[in-house]
């Protein structure tokens, strides 16, 4: 079984949620429960506050596409390492 990548997402130094690689080319973003309970703002108009994951069928959700470094998306020849890098907005 392949190792699926994941990364923590931060907005203004607050932990917001997790961006995950799913089987196939799918990606998901899920808000953390503590962020939702704190009544913080959504990080994007296209990512409204909800506990259910946002699923992208082919690659990163559009909001994240230009925010993540090239090496973290697997487009580079280097081994991706989302779990250590995270994504800060």
Secondary structure, DSSP 8 states (H G I E B T S, - for coil): -----EEEEEETTEEEEEEEE-STT-EEEEE-HHHHHTT---SBTTB-S-SS-EEESSSS-HHHHTTS-GGGGT-SSS---HHHH-EE-
